[in-house]
Amino acid sequence: MDIPLGTLNLTLVEAATRQTDAAIDALQRGDYDVAVTLAGAAEGMIQREGPHMFAHLRDSPRVEEKMSKKEWIATLNRELYWLKHGGQNEMAIECADAAFLITRAASKLEKWTPKMDEFKVWLMNSLDAI
């Protein structure tokens, strides 16, 4: 095994950007669990005051009629929580679950990489299929 030894110095934004790009790579390989984990970590790293997808979903007034905010957040993070904390013995993680979390992570970043731009095009063209 060839592993480069050394140190990697990153800012929070650089790390979140790298994780989001790596999540897209994992999605392309069909490693949806890896994509969810990386995108969830990236999303959690960046604090953003302006609009981003999770805040919009979390605060949706349409959900308040159906469930509590806590239940809704648990629903939005179901796969991520399971991968981090365990729980039930099995879980099916779909392409859409990973794509959704990648979108949430990318929405927190002000500057996108070419890979994120390409992912956005793919997502917009694939919404009906996933």
Buried (B, 14 or more C-beta within 10 A) or exposed (E): EEEEEEEEEEEEBEBBBBBBBBBBBBBEEEBBBBBBBBBBBBBBBBEEEEEBBBBEBBEEEEBEEEEEEEEBBEEBBBBBBBBEEEEEEEBEBEBBBBBBBBBBBBBBBEEBBEBBEEBBEBBEEEEEEE
